[in-house]
């Protein structure tokens, strides 16, 4: 799978981020989608950009419809994200109107896709509820609502459920992907007194899924019928010591506390008895190839042990710049981006592409793909 970075929030400086426009995916969608099938990729995650299309509750889809057309022409199935950290400027995220407006967008998007194709539509109502609550309740992301983490999580779950209801009302066969970060947090060896705090992070990673499924705080409206594909977002920094630094995956030998990724996959798969996918993963620089090969081996092992893994998403598929500094590029895409007098040319990273091909063979032999 390919993931096009579609963050559209306000960063810590108050500036609206629009990564799809920033890497020119909005105007190069046909080229970007067409480049995927030759590399064995026929599914993508992409964004509708709620702050752009919602004009006071009415919808201007002129920025989105060409992307829909381009994906279909390329034969690429897209999982569309409705809220990727951002929302229209006139909305208070804690208001009832927030829930209603996301549901209205969901209904419009579902109607457009259903009336124009027989393909079953697939959506992510809110990307990374857990991370968004953490970031937006600190000085990292608007609305900087310090101390309101749980209140925001409940609100985002309400909005997710309302969006699902609106979509299912239009198309009862629609599918949903719920990406959330999966983590392992450990107390420092010198601070066993922090064990309970570290474990609270490990438990909290499941809260959004549990709420959507109605297992936790069922008064929010969650139910088993809503929880569909469980998306696992996993990067090299997702295992760390509480209050300190990450466990270094690049060390040989690794910290003995390091948990192999296949165990994390299996835990989620067994907990929910749903299909799972690796909804985001990547590394940067020269580590890209080594990382994706390790992910492939771990996914293959999870499949051999009984997990139903639907796919692995390279996120981002195009190199991206930093949310806080547009001059700092991460060197993390399957395609590098080269600025040629304002035109951002895509350059396939040969080493990463070769590792991807090996990775596809590894998971194919394990029954995925």
KADA-V864005 format. One record per helix or strand of 2 or more residues. SS is the DSSP state (@ for helix, = for strand). FROM is the first residue (numbers start at 0). TO is the last residue. If there is no record, write none. Layout:
[[SS,FROM,TO] [SS,FROM,TO]]
This chain:
[[=,1,2] [=,9,10] [@,18,21] [@,28,36] [=,42,46] [@,49,52] [=,53,54] [=,57,58] [@,61,73] [=,76,82] [@,95,115] [=,121,125] [@,128,135] [@,148,169] [=,174,180] [=,183,185] [@,191,203] [@,206,211] [@,217,219] [@,223,225] [=,228,232] [=,238,240] [@,260,271] [=,275,280] [@,286,303] [=,308,314] [=,334,339] [=,342,347] [@,349,364]]
